[in-house]
Amino acid sequence: MPMLKYEQIADSLRRRITEGEFAPGDLLPSGRDLCEQWGVSRATVNKAFDVLRADGVVVARQGLGFRVTEMPVARPAGGRRAERTRVSDGRPFRRLGTPAREVPPAHVVEALGLGPGESALRRDRMMLLDDGSPLSLVSAWFPPDIADRCPKLEQAGPIAEGTTHYVTRETGRAPVRGADTATVRLATAAEAVELGRECPLAVAVDLHVAYDRAGLALVCEEGVTPPELWERVDNYPMSAPS
């Protein structure tokens, strides 16, 4: 299905931000300029900005227009329901290390459908509490076909538009189904160090896999959280007995 005009505008601005034309804090083109460039109404341009703001890509500045966000947010692993946005569920985070290709653990190999000894691209981030202390250690694993087509996944810094939008733009493959599995186990020594804890440490583990329309995995994320910081709240309708 072809994108609507406001989606095309939002997609174009995402690309320009990701490619570095606009840096964090930079002012984006005015609504008037975008209306002239795209031949659309102000309402259409405003809708494009609303999409970017909901994704945490831009922030509004009274009387100045929209600027690229200076502090991107990310979401913990799991809970990626369609009605939730990066702004509503996102938290501050920091990148850990440099993305690298390596052979994942067996459960990630299975989730991504990889062959024996096949590597995937790993990107780590630390989700933060409001005081800046560690909340959850998240490792995102991208299969090689995704990593090959999305070179910016191998950069150390954050991708302002978010990896989901970036992967969709570069590959044309959007997530249509997610699968989340919650388990508990003991943290590894490396995980405990990153979380600022000592072993033995029990952790809650959220494993999230996003699939495209063909049922192929786009990413597998594993979030590791100390038990006292892990919480899952879900509200849903129930039918009264007949």
KOLFI-470550 format. One line per field, with one value per residue (C-alpha): residue number from 1; residue in one letter; x, y, z. Coordinates in nm, 3 decimals. Layout:
REM residues N
resi (NUM  ...)
resn (a  ...)
c1 (X  ...)
c2 (Y  ...)
c3 (Z  ...)
//
This chain:
REM residues 242
resi (1  2  3  4  5  6  7  8  9  10  11  12  13  14  15  16  17  18  19  20  21  22  23  24  25  26  27  28  29  30  31  32  33  34  35  36  37  38  39  40  41  42  43  44  45  46  47  48  49  50  51  52  53  54  55  56  57  58  59  60  61  62  63  64  65  66  67  68  69  70  71  72  73  74  75  76  77  78  79  80  81  82  83  84  85  86  87  88  89  90  91  92  93  94  95  96  97  98  99  100  101  102  103  104  105  106  107  108  109  110  111  112  113  114  115  116  117  118  119  120  121  122  123  124  125  126  127  128  129  130  131  132  133  134  135  136  137  138  139  140  141  142  143  144  145  146  147  148  149  150  151  152  153  154  155  156  157  158  159  160  161  162  163  164  165  166  167  168  169  170  171  172  173  174  175  176  177  178  179  180  181  182  183  184  185  186  187  188  189  190  191  192  193  194  195  196  197  198  199  200  201  202  203  204  205  206  207  208  209  210  211  212  213  214  215  216  217  218  219  220  221  222  223  224  225  226  227  228  229  230  231  232  233  234  235  236  237  238  239  240  241  242)
resn (m  p  m  l  k  y  e  q  i  a  d  s  l  r  r  r  i  t  e  g  e  f  a  p  g  d  l  l  p  s  g  r  d  l  c  e  q  w  g  v  s  r  a  t  v  n  k  a  f  d  v  l  r  a  d  g  v  v  v  a  r  q  g  l  g  f  r  v  t  e  m  p  v  a  r  p  a  g  g  r  r  a  e  r  t  r  v  s  d  g  r  p  f  r  r  l  g  t  p  a  r  e  v  p  p  a  h  v  v  e  a  l  g  l  g  p  g  e  s  a  l  r  r  d  r  m  m  l  l  d  d  g  s  p  l  s  l  v  s  a  w  f  p  p  d  i  a  d  r  c  p  k  l  e  q  a  g  p  i  a  e  g  t  t  h  y  v  t  r  e  t  g  r  a  p  v  r  g  a  d  t  a  t  v  r  l  a  t  a  a  e  a  v  e  l  g  r  e  c  p  l  a  v  a  v  d  l  h  v  a  y  d  r  a  g  l  a  l  v  c  e  e  g  v  t  p  p  e  l  w  e  r  v  d  n  y  p  m  s  a  p  s)
c1 (0.000  0.152  0.229  0.001  0.145  0.203  0.379  0.605  0.694  0.766  0.972  1.173  1.252  1.351  1.593  1.748  1.793  1.942  2.177  2.308  2.162  2.000  2.187  2.037  1.897  1.879  1.570  1.380  1.233  0.931  0.577  0.545  0.858  0.740  0.396  0.558  0.805  0.544  0.243  0.026  -0.182  -0.054  -0.275  -0.087  0.250  0.129  0.021  0.370  0.522  0.274  0.399  0.762  0.684  0.505  0.813  1.037  1.227  1.140  1.025  0.819  0.962  0.704  0.727  1.030  0.890  1.034  1.384  1.554  1.541  1.867  1.797  1.654  1.452  1.423  1.183  1.262  1.251  0.896  0.554  0.564  0.190  0.076  -0.105  0.203  0.449  0.818  0.739  0.481  0.688  1.039  1.305  1.649  1.927  2.294  2.469  2.717  3.028  3.039  2.796  2.963  2.883  2.911  2.749  2.449  2.345  2.146  1.805  1.871  1.994  1.663  1.456  1.624  1.624  2.001  2.215  2.489  2.778  2.600  2.663  2.426  2.477  2.457  2.370  2.361  2.194  2.132  1.786  1.804  1.599  1.511  1.820  2.045  2.111  2.074  1.726  1.756  2.034  1.903  2.087  1.935  2.035  1.981  2.008  2.280  2.040  1.906  2.249  2.387  2.114  2.117  2.477  2.395  2.307  2.682  2.743  2.808  2.562  2.182  1.972  1.747  1.444  1.471  1.593  1.243  1.173  1.526  1.510  1.166  1.286  1.600  1.453  1.082  1.012  0.795  0.717  0.363  0.384  0.574  0.635  0.739  0.861  0.931  1.156  1.386  1.746  2.076  2.268  2.603  2.905  2.922  2.553  2.588  2.881  2.687  2.388  2.614  2.528  2.709  2.663  2.467  2.191  1.848  1.713  1.390  1.442  1.218  1.280  1.113  1.112  0.963  0.849  0.768  0.471  0.652  0.709  1.084  1.253  1.369  1.525  1.550  1.587  1.677  1.619  1.774  1.633  1.693  1.378  1.286  1.285  1.087  0.714  0.455  0.111  -0.150  -0.506  -0.749  -1.126  -1.305  -1.639  -1.906  -2.037  -2.338)
c2 (0.000  0.338  0.578  0.872  1.219  1.291  0.954  1.042  1.373  1.207  0.938  1.197  1.392  1.071  0.987  1.335  1.318  0.969  1.065  1.355  1.651  1.758  1.698  1.674  2.015  2.140  2.321  2.138  2.313  2.526  2.410  2.676  2.552  2.192  2.290  2.458  2.175  1.899  2.092  2.003  2.177  2.285  2.016  1.747  1.881  1.906  1.542  1.446  1.633  1.467  1.125  1.223  1.368  1.048  0.853  1.072  1.200  1.571  1.809  2.125  2.462  2.732  2.988  2.819  2.508  2.159  2.053  1.715  1.564  1.596  1.297  1.001  0.746  0.372  0.108  -0.193  -0.533  -0.657  -0.497  -0.349  -0.336  -0.139  0.126  0.212  0.478  0.527  0.846  0.684  0.370  0.500  0.578  0.739  0.498  0.482  0.277  0.016  -0.067  -0.090  -0.303  -0.621  -0.938  -1.254  -1.594  -1.548  -1.778  -2.085  -1.940  -1.631  -1.850  -2.037  -1.719  -1.565  -1.888  -1.880  -2.168  -2.333  -2.094  -1.805  -1.465  -1.178  -0.809  -0.727  -0.382  -0.331  -0.054  0.018  0.142  0.395  0.491  0.857  0.905  0.764  0.430  0.101  -0.040  -0.306  -0.435  -0.494  -0.681  -0.646  -0.909  -0.844  -1.128  -1.084  -1.005  -0.709  -0.593  -0.606  -0.374  -0.138  -0.019  0.243  -0.039  -0.088  0.268  0.316  0.598  0.592  0.613  0.914  0.776  0.441  0.111  -0.012  0.279  0.268  -0.103  -0.065  0.220  0.043  -0.303  -0.244  -0.505  -0.382  -0.569  -0.708  -0.954  -0.968  -1.258  -1.198  -1.459  -1.378  -1.605  -1.586  -1.702  -1.609  -1.323  -1.386  -1.221  -0.969  -0.881  -0.827  -0.590  -0.384  -0.365  -0.261  -0.569  -0.867  -1.236  -1.441  -1.220  -1.337  -1.149  -1.132  -1.184  -1.050  -1.206  -1.014  -1.121  -0.905  -1.075  -0.935  -1.027  -1.335  -1.461  -1.389  -1.244  -0.883  -0.859  -1.047  -0.840  -0.978  -0.753  -0.846  -0.670  -0.710  -0.859  -0.561  -0.336  -0.566  -0.501  -0.600  -0.433  -0.526  -0.398  -0.583  -0.631  -0.930  -1.082  -1.120  -1.476  -1.553)
c3 (0.000  -0.100  0.184  0.245  0.193  0.562  0.596  0.304  0.468  0.802  0.631  0.439  0.756  0.938  0.660  0.662  1.040  1.032  0.747  0.957  0.769  1.097  1.421  1.771  1.864  1.505  1.386  1.112  0.805  0.886  0.822  0.551  0.373  0.384  0.255  -0.047  -0.104  -0.094  -0.227  0.072  0.335  0.676  0.833  0.641  0.754  1.113  1.097  0.983  1.276  1.513  1.393  1.450  1.791  1.897  1.789  2.003  1.699  1.736  2.007  1.968  2.072  2.130  1.853  1.696  1.531  1.573  1.668  1.654  2.002  2.196  2.420  2.226  2.419  2.370  2.493  2.710  2.546  2.487  2.512  2.162  2.111  1.807  2.011  2.220  2.111  2.179  2.371  2.601  2.673  2.618  2.874  2.864  2.777  2.697  2.434  2.552  2.355  1.977  1.775  1.654  1.465  1.670  1.709  1.942  2.227  2.123  2.215  2.000  1.713  1.731  1.756  1.450  1.250  1.198  1.077  1.286  1.346  1.170  1.324  1.394  1.470  1.840  1.976  2.355  2.549  2.916  3.003  3.286  3.587  3.641  3.854  3.581  3.748  3.555  3.499  3.231  3.008  2.654  2.379  2.032  1.775  1.403  1.149  0.885  0.599  0.799  0.914  0.558  0.429  0.729  0.774  1.038  1.279  1.313  1.434  1.804  1.866  1.874  1.558  1.617  1.437  1.616  1.471  1.383  1.147  1.009  0.930  0.772  0.548  0.438  0.380  0.315  0.584  0.870  1.193  1.190  1.480  1.805  2.040  2.402  2.649  3.016  3.223  3.526  3.566  3.728  3.567  3.407  3.565  3.278  3.314  3.687  3.633  3.377  3.615  3.904  4.108  4.255  4.177  4.247  4.104  3.999  3.697  3.501  3.129  2.853  2.511  2.228  1.863  1.586  1.265  0.922  0.703  0.571  0.925  0.915  1.223  1.202  1.547  1.873  2.190  2.531  2.832  3.167  3.475  3.850  4.008  4.226  3.917  3.689  3.659  3.404  3.401  3.140  3.114  2.892  2.846  2.990  2.895  3.160  3.211  2.992)
//
